[in-house]
Amino acid sequence: MARSRKLILVLCLGILAAIAPTAIVQAEDEEPPKPATATPEKGLALAQRLCSGCHLVEGREGTVPAGIPSLKGIANTKGQTGKRIEQTLIQPHTPMPDMLLTRDEIRHLLAYLETLRTNPEIAPLFQPADPDKPAYPKPS
């Protein structure tokens, strides 16, 4: 029994050694995936699903805990930045739960929050990607 397990392990390692160089060359030739375009619609759907238990979100009725700002309030807070919101979502503070959001989901939420901004004196939260700038640097 132990001998057959060793034989299977050796065969598996041999197969991996044979195909690994091919996989590495193939991976180098492929373009990295492009980030999804952030849309306020996807951000609103995420906010309604994930944030409405604690924050007031457009399109949702109900009550929320006292002292917790609405998403519109967060978007219009003086000095608020997209980077600050991103960091809060990546590493939340108590009592906010860690929702394990992807970077794309965070971008969607920022795009939605940007639509809630009413104060023109506050800098935009979300800067769309420059279409002329590549998402990933070219390998040297």
DSSP file with accessible surface (Angstrom, degrees, kcal/mol):
  #  RESIDUE AA STRUCTURE BP1 BP2  ACC     N-H-->O    O-->H-N    N-H-->O    O-->H-N    TCO  KAPPA ALPHA  PHI   PSI    X-CA   Y-CA   Z-CA
    1    1 A M     >        0   0  168      0, 0.0     4,-1.7     0, 0.0     5,-0.1   0.000 360.0 360.0 360.0 -49.4    0.0    0.0    0.0
    2    2 A A  H  >  +     0   0   68      1,-0.2     4,-2.1     2,-0.2     5,-0.2   0.877 360.0  55.0 -64.7 -34.7    2.7    2.5    1.0
    3    3 A R  H  > S+     0   0  215      1,-0.2     4,-2.2     2,-0.2    -1,-0.2   0.903 106.8  49.7 -66.1 -39.7    4.7    1.5   -2.1
    4    4 A S  H  > S+     0   0   57      1,-0.2     4,-2.4     2,-0.2    -1,-0.2   0.874 109.1  52.4 -69.3 -33.9    1.8    2.3   -4.4
    5    5 A R  H  X S+     0   0  171     -4,-1.7     4,-2.4     2,-0.2    -1,-0.2   0.913 109.6  49.0 -65.8 -41.3    1.3    5.7   -2.8
    6    6 A K  H  X S+     0   0  149     -4,-2.1     4,-2.7     2,-0.2    -2,-0.2   0.916 110.8  50.8 -63.4 -40.9    5.0    6.5   -3.3
    7    7 A L  H  X S+     0   0  107     -4,-2.2     4,-2.5     2,-0.2    -2,-0.2   0.929 111.1  47.8 -63.0 -43.5    4.7    5.4   -7.0
    8    8 A I  H  X S+     0   0  103     -4,-2.4     4,-2.6     2,-0.2    -2,-0.2   0.923 112.1  50.1 -64.1 -41.9    1.6    7.7   -7.5
    9    9 A L  H  X S+     0   0  103     -4,-2.4     4,-2.6     2,-0.2    -2,-0.2   0.930 111.1  48.4 -62.3 -45.1    3.4   10.6   -5.8
   10   10 A V  H  X S+     0   0   94     -4,-2.7     4,-2.3     1,-0.2    -2,-0.2   0.921 112.4  49.3 -62.9 -42.3    6.5   10.1   -8.0
   11   11 A L  H  X S+     0   0  102     -4,-2.5     4,-2.4     2,-0.2    -2,-0.2   0.924 111.4  48.9 -63.2 -43.8    4.3    9.9  -11.1
   12   12 A C  H  X S+     0   0   63     -4,-2.6     4,-2.6     2,-0.2    -2,-0.2   0.921 111.6  48.9 -62.4 -44.3    2.3   13.1  -10.2
   13   13 A L  H  X S+     0   0  102     -4,-2.6     4,-2.5     1,-0.2    -1,-0.2   0.895 110.5  51.8 -63.5 -37.9    5.6   15.0   -9.5
   14   14 A G  H  X S+     0   0   43     -4,-2.3     4,-1.8    -5,-0.2    -2,-0.2   0.915 110.3  47.8 -64.1 -42.6    6.9   13.9  -12.9
   15   15 A I  H  X S+     0   0  106     -4,-2.4     4,-2.1     2,-0.2     5,-0.2   0.932 112.4  49.1 -64.4 -45.3    3.8   15.1  -14.7
   16   16 A L  H  X S+     0   0  102     -4,-2.6     4,-2.2     1,-0.2    -2,-0.2   0.910 109.9  51.7 -61.0 -41.7    3.9   18.4  -12.9
   17   17 A A  H  < S+     0   0   68     -4,-2.5    -1,-0.2     1,-0.2    -2,-0.2   0.869 110.7  49.7 -63.6 -33.6    7.6   18.8  -13.7
   18   18 A A  H  < S+     0   0   70     -4,-1.8     4,-0.4    -5,-0.2    -2,-0.2   0.882 119.4  34.2 -73.8 -37.0    6.9   18.1  -17.4
   19   19 A I  H  X S+     0   0   95     -4,-2.1     4,-2.1     1,-0.1     5,-0.2   0.696  98.1  80.7 -95.8 -16.4    4.0   20.6  -17.7
   20   20 A A  H  X S+     0   0   43     -4,-2.2     4,-2.3    -5,-0.2     5,-0.2   0.922  90.9  50.8 -59.7 -46.5    5.2   23.4  -15.4
   21   21 A P  H  > S+     0   0   74      0, 0.0     4,-2.3     0, 0.0    -1,-0.2   0.911 110.7  50.8 -59.7 -36.7    7.6   25.1  -17.9
   22   22 A T  H  > S+     0   0   96     -4,-0.4     4,-2.5     1,-0.2    -2,-0.2   0.927 110.1  49.2 -64.6 -42.6    4.8   25.1  -20.5
   23   23 A A  H  X S+     0   0   52     -4,-2.1     4,-2.5     2,-0.2    -1,-0.2   0.890 110.5  50.7 -65.7 -37.6    2.4   26.8  -18.0
   24   24 A I  H  X S+     0   0  100     -4,-2.3     4,-2.0     2,-0.2    -2,-0.2   0.943 111.8  46.3 -67.0 -45.6    5.0   29.4  -17.0
   25   25 A V  H  X S+     0   0   81     -4,-2.3     4,-1.5    -5,-0.2    -2,-0.2   0.938 113.9  49.3 -62.5 -42.9    5.7   30.3  -20.7
   26   26 A Q  H  X S+     0   0  114     -4,-2.5     4,-1.2     1,-0.2     3,-0.3   0.924 109.4  51.7 -63.5 -41.6    2.0   30.5  -21.4
   27   27 A A  H  < S+     0   0   64     -4,-2.5     3,-0.3     1,-0.2    -1,-0.2   0.879 107.5  52.6 -64.9 -36.4    1.3   32.7  -18.4
   28   28 A E  H  < S+     0   0  141     -4,-2.0    -1,-0.2     1,-0.2    -2,-0.2   0.833 108.5  51.2 -67.8 -31.5    4.0   35.1  -19.4
   29   29 A D  H  < S+     0   0  128     -4,-1.5    -1,-0.2    -3,-0.3    -2,-0.2   0.744  94.2  88.9 -78.3 -23.3    2.5   35.5  -22.9
   30   30 A E  S  < S-     0   0  119     -4,-1.2     0, 0.0    -3,-0.3     0, 0.0  -0.487  80.9-117.9 -80.7 145.3   -1.0   36.2  -21.7
   31   31 A E        -     0   0  121     -2,-0.2     3,-0.1     1,-0.1    -1,-0.1  -0.573  35.6-108.7 -72.4 141.5   -2.3   39.7  -20.9
   32   32 A P        -     0   0   53      0, 0.0   103,-0.1     0, 0.0   104,-0.1  -0.375  46.9 -88.5 -66.2 152.5   -3.2   40.3  -17.3
   33   33 A P        -     0   0  102      0, 0.0     3,-0.0     0, 0.0    -3,-0.0  -0.345  41.8-122.2 -64.6 141.2   -7.0   40.6  -16.7
   34   34 A K        -     0   0  137     -3,-0.1     3,-0.1     1,-0.1     2,-0.1  -0.634  29.7-107.2 -80.9 142.0   -8.3   44.1  -17.1
   35   35 A P        -     0   0   53      0, 0.0    -1,-0.1     0, 0.0     3,-0.1  -0.392  41.0-101.1 -67.5 148.2  -10.2   45.6  -14.0
   36   36 A A        -     0   0   41      1,-0.1     2,-0.4    -2,-0.1    71,-0.0  -0.351  38.1-103.8 -66.9 146.7  -13.9   45.8  -14.5
   37   37 A T        -     0   0  119     -3,-0.1     2,-0.3     1,-0.1    -1,-0.1  -0.615  39.5-120.8 -71.4 127.3  -15.3   49.3  -15.2
   38   38 A A        -     0   0   18     -2,-0.4    70,-0.1    -3,-0.1    -1,-0.1  -0.533  33.3-172.0 -73.2 132.3  -16.8   50.6  -12.1
   39   39 A T     >  -     0   0   36     -2,-0.3     4,-2.0     1,-0.1    73,-0.3  -0.983  29.9-138.4-127.4 140.0  -20.5   51.4  -12.4
   40   40 A P  H  > S+     0   0   42      0, 0.0     4,-3.0     0, 0.0     5,-0.2   0.848 104.6  60.5 -61.9 -31.6  -22.8   53.2   -9.9
   41   41 A E  H  > S+     0   0  137      2,-0.2     4,-2.2     1,-0.2     5,-0.1   0.925 107.1  43.5 -63.7 -44.0  -25.5   50.7  -10.7
   42   42 A K  H  > S+     0   0  117      2,-0.2     4,-2.3     1,-0.2    -1,-0.2   0.881 113.6  53.2 -67.9 -35.7  -23.4   47.8   -9.5
   43   43 A G  H  X S+     0   0    0     -4,-2.0     4,-2.8    65,-0.4    -2,-0.2   0.910 108.1  49.5 -64.9 -41.3  -22.3   49.9   -6.5
   44   44 A L  H  X S+     0   0   48     -4,-3.0     4,-3.0     2,-0.2     5,-0.2   0.933 110.2  50.9 -63.3 -43.8  -25.9   50.6   -5.6
   45   45 A A  H  X S+     0   0   53     -4,-2.2     4,-1.9     1,-0.2    -2,-0.2   0.918 112.7  46.4 -60.5 -42.4  -26.8   46.9   -5.8
   46   46 A L  H  X>S+     0   0   11     -4,-2.3     4,-3.5     2,-0.2     5,-0.5   0.924 112.6  50.0 -64.2 -44.2  -23.8   46.0   -3.6
   47   47 A A  I  X>S+     0   0    0     -4,-2.8     4,-2.0     1,-0.2     5,-1.3   0.914 110.6  49.4 -62.4 -42.3  -24.8   48.8   -1.1
   48   48 A Q  I  <5S+     0   0   47     -4,-3.0    -1,-0.2     3,-0.2     4,-0.2   0.891 119.1  39.0 -63.8 -36.9  -28.4   47.6   -0.9
   49   49 A R  I  <5S+     0   0  160     -4,-1.9    -2,-0.2    -5,-0.2    -1,-0.2   0.897 131.9  20.8 -80.3 -41.2  -27.3   44.0   -0.3
   50   50 A L  I  <5S+     0   0   59     -4,-3.5    -3,-0.2    -5,-0.2    -2,-0.2   0.759 128.3  35.1-104.3 -27.7  -24.3   44.6    2.0
   51   51 A C  I >X<S+     0   0   15     -4,-2.0     4,-2.8    -5,-0.5     3,-1.7   0.649  90.7  83.9-105.6 -18.9  -24.6   48.0    3.6
   52   52 A S  T 34<S+     0   0   31     -5,-1.3     5,-0.1     1,-0.3    -1,-0.1   0.627  77.3  71.7 -70.7 -10.0  -28.3   48.6    4.2
   53   53 A G  T 34 S+     0   0   59     -3,-0.1    -1,-0.3     1,-0.1    -2,-0.1   0.795 121.6  11.3 -70.9 -25.2  -28.4   46.7    7.5
   54   54 A C  T <4 S+     0   0   51     -3,-1.7     2,-0.3     1,-0.2    -2,-0.2   0.647 124.8  54.8-121.9 -31.6  -26.5   49.5    9.1
   55   55 A H  S  < S-     0   0   32     -4,-2.8     2,-0.4    -8,-0.2    15,-0.2  -0.854  84.3-108.7-109.2 147.7  -26.5   52.5    6.7
   56   56 A L        -     0   0   91     -2,-0.3    15,-2.1    12,-0.2     2,-0.4  -0.591  42.8-174.8 -70.8 127.9  -29.4   54.3    5.0
   57   57 A V    >   -     0   0    8     -2,-0.4     3,-1.7     3,-0.2   -13,-0.0  -0.989  30.2-103.8-128.5 136.8  -29.2   53.3    1.3
   58   58 A E  T 3  S+     0   0  107     -2,-0.4     3,-0.1     1,-0.2    -6,-0.0  -0.265 106.8  27.4 -56.4 141.4  -31.4   54.7   -1.4
   59   59 A G  T 3  S+     0   0   74      1,-0.2     2,-0.4   -11,-0.0    -1,-0.2   0.469 103.2  97.1  85.8   0.8  -34.1   52.3   -2.5
   60   60 A R    <   -     0   0  127     -3,-1.7     2,-0.3     2,-0.1    -1,-0.2  -0.977  56.0-156.8-123.7 138.1  -34.2   50.5    0.9
   61   61 A E        +     0   0  196     -2,-0.4     2,-0.3    -3,-0.1    -3,-0.0  -0.740  44.1  74.1-106.2 160.2  -36.7   51.2    3.6
   62   62 A G  S    S-     0   0   58     -2,-0.3     2,-0.3     2,-0.0    -2,-0.1  -0.773  73.4 -67.3 133.5-176.4  -36.2   50.4    7.3
   63   63 A T        -     0   0  136     -2,-0.3    -8,-0.1   -10,-0.0    -2,-0.0  -0.781  35.8-160.3-111.7 155.5  -34.4   51.7   10.3
   64   64 A V        -     0   0   40     -2,-0.3   -10,-0.1     4,-0.1    -9,-0.1  -0.890  37.3 -77.7-129.5 161.3  -30.7   51.7   11.0
   65   65 A P    >   -     0   0   63      0, 0.0     3,-1.3     0, 0.0    -1,-0.0  -0.253  56.7 -99.0 -59.2 145.0  -28.8   51.9   14.3
   66   66 A A  T 3  S+     0   0  103      1,-0.2    -3,-0.0    -3,-0.0     0, 0.0  -0.332 104.1  24.7 -64.1 142.7  -28.5   55.4   15.8
   67   67 A G  T 3  S+     0   0   83      1,-0.2    -1,-0.2    -3,-0.1     0, 0.0   0.372  88.0 118.4  87.5  -6.7  -25.3   57.3   15.1
   68   68 A I    <   -     0   0   47     -3,-1.3    -1,-0.2   -14,-0.1   -12,-0.2  -0.844  64.2-125.5 -96.5 124.8  -24.4   55.5   11.9
   69   69 A P        -     0   0   67      0, 0.0   -13,-0.1     0, 0.0     2,-0.1  -0.273  18.6-113.2 -70.4 154.1  -24.2   57.8    8.9
   70   70 A S     >  -     0   0   37    -15,-0.2     4,-2.3     1,-0.1     5,-0.2  -0.354  30.7-110.0 -72.4 164.4  -26.1   57.3    5.7
   71   71 A L  H  > S+     0   0   13    -15,-2.1     4,-2.7     1,-0.2     5,-0.2   0.885 122.7  54.4 -64.9 -34.9  -24.1   56.5    2.6
   72   72 A K  H  > S+     0   0  102    -16,-0.4     4,-1.5     2,-0.2    -1,-0.2   0.909 107.9  49.9 -63.5 -40.2  -25.1   60.0    1.3
   73   73 A G  H  4 S+     0   0   30      2,-0.2     4,-0.4     1,-0.2    -2,-0.2   0.905 110.9  49.1 -63.5 -40.4  -23.7   61.5    4.6
   74   74 A I  H >< S+     0   0   30     -4,-2.3     3,-1.2     1,-0.2    -2,-0.2   0.935 110.2  51.1 -64.2 -43.8  -20.5   59.5    4.1
   75   75 A A  H 3< S+     0   0    0     -4,-2.7    -1,-0.2     1,-0.2    -2,-0.2   0.806 114.8  43.2 -64.6 -28.9  -20.1   60.6    0.5
   76   76 A N  T 3< S+     0   0   31     -4,-1.5    -1,-0.2    -5,-0.2     2,-0.2   0.298  79.4 127.7-104.0   9.7  -20.6   64.3    1.5
   77   77 A T    X   -     0   0   67     -3,-1.2     3,-2.2    -4,-0.4     2,-0.1  -0.505  69.7-109.2 -67.6 129.1  -18.3   64.4    4.6
   78   78 A K  T 3  S+     0   0  184      1,-0.3     3,-0.1    -2,-0.2    -1,-0.1  -0.362 104.2  16.7 -60.4 133.0  -15.9   67.2    4.3
   79   79 A G  T 3  S+     0   0   46      1,-0.3    -1,-0.3    -2,-0.1     2,-0.1   0.399  89.8 146.4  84.1  -2.6  -12.4   65.8    3.7
   80   80 A Q    <   -     0   0   26     -3,-2.2     2,-0.3    -6,-0.1    -1,-0.3  -0.432  26.4-171.3 -68.6 137.4  -13.7   62.4    2.7
   81   81 A T     >  -     0   0   62     -2,-0.1     4,-2.0    -3,-0.1     5,-0.2  -0.922  35.9-122.8-128.1 156.8  -11.6   60.7    0.1
   82   82 A G  H  > S+     0   0    8     42,-0.3     4,-2.9    -2,-0.3     5,-0.2   0.877 114.6  56.0 -62.1 -36.5  -12.0   57.6   -2.0
   83   83 A K  H  > S+     0   0  128      2,-0.2     4,-2.7     1,-0.2    -1,-0.2   0.914 106.1  50.1 -64.0 -40.9   -8.8   56.3   -0.6
   84   84 A R  H  > S+     0   0  131      2,-0.2     4,-2.2     1,-0.2    -1,-0.2   0.927 113.0  45.9 -64.2 -43.7  -10.1   56.7    3.0
   85   85 A I  H  X S+     0   0   12     -4,-2.0     4,-2.3     2,-0.2    -2,-0.2   0.930 111.9  52.1 -64.6 -42.9  -13.3   54.8    2.1
   86   86 A E  H  X S+     0   0   27     -4,-2.9     4,-2.3     1,-0.2    -2,-0.2   0.933 110.3  48.0 -58.4 -46.5  -11.3   52.1    0.3
   87   87 A Q  H  X S+     0   0   84     -4,-2.7     4,-2.9     1,-0.2    -1,-0.2   0.884 109.9  52.7 -63.2 -37.5   -9.0   51.6    3.4
   88   88 A T  H  < S+     0   0   44     -4,-2.2    -1,-0.2     1,-0.2    -2,-0.2   0.888 111.8  45.9 -65.2 -37.1  -12.1   51.4    5.7
   89   89 A L  H  < S+     0   0   18     -4,-2.3    12,-0.4     1,-0.2    10,-0.3   0.841 115.4  46.2 -75.6 -31.2  -13.6   48.7    3.5
   90   90 A I  H  < S+     0   0   64     -4,-2.3    -2,-0.2     1,-0.3    -1,-0.2   0.913 132.1  19.1 -74.3 -43.5  -10.3   46.8    3.2
   91   91 A Q  S  < S-     0   0  154     -4,-2.9    -1,-0.3    -5,-0.2    -2,-0.1  -0.726  90.4-161.2-128.9  80.9   -9.6   47.0    7.0
   92   92 A P        -     0   0   32      0, 0.0     2,-0.3     0, 0.0    -3,-0.1  -0.148   8.9-131.4 -67.6 158.5  -12.9   47.8    8.7
   93   93 A H    >   -     0   0  109      4,-0.1     3,-2.0    -5,-0.1    -5,-0.0  -0.752  45.3 -56.7-103.9 156.0  -13.2   49.3   12.1
   94   94 A T  T 3  S+     0   0  134      1,-0.3    -1,-0.1    -2,-0.3     0, 0.0  -0.458 122.3  23.1 -67.0 137.4  -15.5   48.0   14.9
   95   95 A P  T 3  S+     0   0  109      0, 0.0    -1,-0.3     0, 0.0     0, 0.0  -0.941 104.5  92.3 -93.0   8.9  -18.6   47.6   14.7
   96   96 A M  S <  S-     0   0   41     -3,-2.0     2,-0.1     1,-0.1     0, 0.0  -0.471  75.0-129.5 -69.1 130.0  -18.3   47.5   10.9
   97   97 A P        -     0   0   77      0, 0.0     2,-0.8     0, 0.0    -4,-0.1  -0.386  18.4-109.8 -77.2 155.9  -18.0   43.8    9.7
   98   98 A D        -     0   0   91      1,-0.1    -8,-0.1    -6,-0.1    -9,-0.1  -0.780  33.4-177.4 -83.8 111.6  -15.3   42.7    7.3
   99   99 A M        -     0   0   47     -2,-0.8    -1,-0.1   -10,-0.3    -9,-0.1   0.455  33.8-130.0 -92.1  -1.9  -17.2   41.9    4.1
  100  100 A L        -     0   0  140    -11,-0.2     2,-0.2     1,-0.2   -10,-0.1   0.936  38.2-173.7  53.1  54.0  -14.1   40.7    2.2
  101  101 A L        -     0   0   25    -12,-0.4    -1,-0.2     1,-0.1     2,-0.1  -0.495  20.1-124.7 -78.9 147.9  -14.8   42.9   -0.8
  102  102 A T     >  -     0   0   75     -2,-0.2     4,-2.2     1,-0.1     5,-0.2  -0.421  28.3-107.3 -80.9 165.8  -12.8   42.7   -4.0
  103  103 A R  H  > S+     0   0  128      1,-0.2     4,-2.3     2,-0.2     5,-0.2   0.898 122.3  52.6 -60.3 -40.4  -11.1   45.8   -5.4
  104  104 A D  H  > S+     0   0   52      2,-0.2     4,-2.3     1,-0.2    -1,-0.2   0.913 107.4  50.8 -64.0 -40.9  -13.6   45.8   -8.2
  105  105 A E  H  > S+     0   0   52      2,-0.2     4,-2.4     1,-0.2    -2,-0.2   0.920 110.0  50.5 -63.1 -39.2  -16.5   45.7   -5.7
  106  106 A I  H  X S+     0   0    3     -4,-2.2     4,-2.6     1,-0.2    -2,-0.2   0.920 109.0  51.5 -64.1 -41.8  -14.9   48.6   -3.8
  107  107 A R  H  X S+     0   0   87     -4,-2.3     4,-2.4     1,-0.2    -1,-0.2   0.902 108.7  51.2 -62.0 -39.9  -14.6   50.6   -7.1
  108  108 A H  H  X S+     0   0   14     -4,-2.3     4,-2.2     2,-0.2   -65,-0.4   0.928 110.4  48.9 -62.4 -43.7  -18.3   50.0   -7.8
  109  109 A L  H  X S+     0   0    8     -4,-2.4     4,-3.0     1,-0.2    -2,-0.2   0.911 111.1  49.8 -63.1 -41.3  -19.2   51.2   -4.3
  110  110 A L  H  X S+     0   0   13     -4,-2.6     4,-2.2     2,-0.2    -1,-0.2   0.903 108.8  52.5 -63.7 -39.4  -17.1   54.3   -4.8
  111  111 A A  H  X S+     0   0    6     -4,-2.4     4,-1.0     2,-0.2    -1,-0.2   0.908 112.0  46.4 -63.1 -39.0  -18.7   55.0   -8.2
  112  112 A Y  H >X S+     0   0    7     -4,-2.2     3,-0.8   -73,-0.3     4,-0.7   0.945 110.6  51.3 -67.4 -46.9  -22.1   54.8   -6.5
  113  113 A L  H >< S+     0   0   10     -4,-3.0     3,-1.3     1,-0.3     4,-0.5   0.871 102.8  61.5 -59.4 -33.8  -21.0   57.0   -3.6
  114  114 A E  H >< S+     0   0   58     -4,-2.2     3,-1.2     1,-0.3    -1,-0.3   0.873  98.1  56.8 -61.4 -33.7  -19.8   59.6   -6.2
  115  115 A T  H << S+     0   0   84     -4,-1.0    -1,-0.3    -3,-0.8    -2,-0.2   0.697 102.1  57.4 -70.8 -16.8  -23.4   59.8   -7.5
  116  116 A L  T << S+     0   0    6     -3,-1.3    -1,-0.2    -4,-0.7     2,-0.2   0.529  78.7 114.3 -89.5  -7.1  -24.5   60.8   -3.9
  117  117 A R    <   +     0   0   33     -3,-1.2   -41,-0.1    -4,-0.5   -44,-0.1  -0.460  29.9 164.8 -68.9 129.3  -22.2   63.8   -3.7
  118  118 A T        +     0   0   96     -2,-0.2    -1,-0.2   -46,-0.2   -42,-0.1   0.513  51.6  85.9-119.1 -14.2  -24.1   67.1   -3.6
  119  119 A N    >   -     0   0   57      1,-0.1     3,-1.6     4,-0.1    -1,-0.1  -0.808  57.0-165.3 -94.6 108.8  -21.3   69.5   -2.4
  120  120 A P  T 3  S+     0   0  125      0, 0.0    -1,-0.1     0, 0.0    -3,-0.0   0.654  84.5  67.8 -69.6 -11.4  -19.4   70.8   -5.5
  121  121 A E  T 3  S+     0   0  174      2,-0.1     2,-0.4    -3,-0.0    -2,-0.0   0.608  83.6  86.6 -81.8 -11.6  -16.6   72.0   -3.2
  122  122 A I  S <  S-     0   0   24     -3,-1.6     3,-0.1     1,-0.1   -44,-0.1  -0.748  86.7-115.0 -91.9 134.4  -15.6   68.5   -2.2
  123  123 A A        -     0   0   70     -2,-0.4    -2,-0.1     1,-0.1    -4,-0.1  -0.281  43.9 -87.4 -63.2 150.3  -13.1   66.7   -4.5
  124  124 A P        -     0   0   67      0, 0.0   -42,-0.3     0, 0.0    -1,-0.1  -0.251  26.5-147.5 -59.0 145.6  -14.4   63.6   -6.3
  125  125 A L  S    S+     0   0   11      1,-0.2     2,-0.5   -44,-0.2   -43,-0.2   0.799  83.4  45.9 -76.8 -34.0  -14.2   60.3   -4.5
  126  126 A F        -     0   0   42    -16,-0.2    -1,-0.2   -15,-0.1   -19,-0.0  -0.955  61.9-166.5-124.5 122.4  -13.6   58.3   -7.6
  127  127 A Q        -     0   0  137     -2,-0.5     3,-0.1    -3,-0.1   -16,-0.0  -0.939  27.9-128.7-105.1 114.2  -11.3   59.1  -10.5
  128  128 A P        -     0   0   94      0, 0.0   -91,-0.0     0, 0.0     2,-0.0  -0.296  37.3 -90.4 -58.8 151.3  -12.1   56.9  -13.5
  129  129 A A        -     0   0   92      1,-0.1     6,-0.1     2,-0.1     3,-0.0  -0.307  40.7-109.1 -63.1 141.9   -9.1   55.1  -14.9
  130  130 A D    >   -     0   0   88      1,-0.2     3,-1.3    -3,-0.1    -1,-0.1  -0.633  22.7-148.2 -71.9 119.2   -7.2   57.0  -17.6
  131  131 A P  T 3  S+     0   0  122      0, 0.0    -1,-0.2     0, 0.0     4,-0.1   0.770  96.5  53.8 -65.7 -20.0   -8.0   55.0  -20.9
  132  132 A D  T 3  S+     0   0  144      2,-0.1    -2,-0.1    -3,-0.0    -3,-0.0   0.633  94.7  80.4 -86.9 -12.9   -4.6   55.9  -22.3
  133  133 A K  S <  S-     0   0  153     -3,-1.3     0, 0.0     1,-0.0     0, 0.0  -0.815  86.5-121.0 -96.6 127.3   -2.7   54.5  -19.2
  134  134 A P        -     0   0   82      0, 0.0    -4,-0.1     0, 0.0    -2,-0.1  -0.347  11.1-133.6 -66.0 146.1   -2.3   50.7  -19.2
  135  135 A A  S    S+     0   0   53      1,-0.1    -2,-0.0  -103,-0.1    -5,-0.0   0.803  92.9  29.3 -66.9 -30.5   -3.8   48.9  -16.2
  136  136 A Y  S    S-     0   0   97   -104,-0.1    -1,-0.1     3,-0.0     2,-0.0  -0.977  91.8-108.0-131.4 142.6   -0.6   46.9  -15.7
  137  137 A P        -     0   0  118      0, 0.0     3,-0.1     0, 0.0    -2,-0.0  -0.381  39.6-107.2 -67.6 148.0    3.0   47.8  -16.5
  138  138 A K        -     0   0  150      1,-0.1     2,-0.0    -2,-0.0     0, 0.0  -0.551  39.6-105.6 -71.5 139.1    4.5   46.0  -19.5
  139  139 A P              0   0  121      0, 0.0    -1,-0.1     0, 0.0    -3,-0.0  -0.373 360.0 360.0 -64.9 144.4    7.1   43.4  -18.4
  140  140 A S              0   0  170     -3,-0.1     0, 0.0    -2,-0.0     0, 0.0  -0.469 360.0 360.0 -95.4 360.0   10.7   44.5  -19.1
